[in-house]
Every structure is written in C-alpha cells, then in structure tokens.
Amino acid sequence: MPQVLKDLLGSEKGLIAVALIIAVTVLAALDHIPIERWESYTKWIFGFFAVGTGLRAIGQGIGNKREADTLRTQLDDLQSSNDTEA
C-alpha cells in the first residue's frame, strides 16, 4: 500500500472522509440521492478535508516558529548571563 494511503487512513480526519465518501457512494448506488448530489457531496467532503489539513499545517508552522523563538530567547539569556560572569 502506498505511503499516501497509509497516511490518509492513519488519520482520524482521513478515515472519516473516506467513510463519508463511501456512505454517499452507497446512497447514490441505491438511488437515494441523484448522481449530481453525489458529486457535490464528495467535493464538499474533500474541501473540508483539504482545508483542515491546510489549517493544521499552518498551525504547526506557527507552533514551530514560537518554539524556535522561545529557544532563541533562552539561548540569548544564557549567553548574556555567561557574558556577565566572564
């Protein structure tokens, strides 16, 4: 199985998206919803998945920047305390 599929099915969000697409596909196959609605539903499901993934990546980037800033500040404080001792 490709790594992309493992990552998709390994995340809760990906698993829910796949389950929803399967559910909508079954409903369309049983003629409970028209094919046009199936297309619309799958676009919305994918859209929510893509937006959620993008927002998570942005949040991780912001978190990493804050962590780097905190470490930089701690390093600067440590260097300045070493400078005053010398």
Residue pairs with C-beta under 8 A, 6 or more apart in sequence:
7 14
8 14
8 15
8 17
8 18
9 15
9 18
13 49
13 52
13 53
14 49
17 45
17 46
17 48
17 49
20 41
20 45
21 42
21 45
24 33
24 38
24 41
24 42
24 45
25 38
27 33
27 38
28 34
28 35
28 37
28 38
33 41
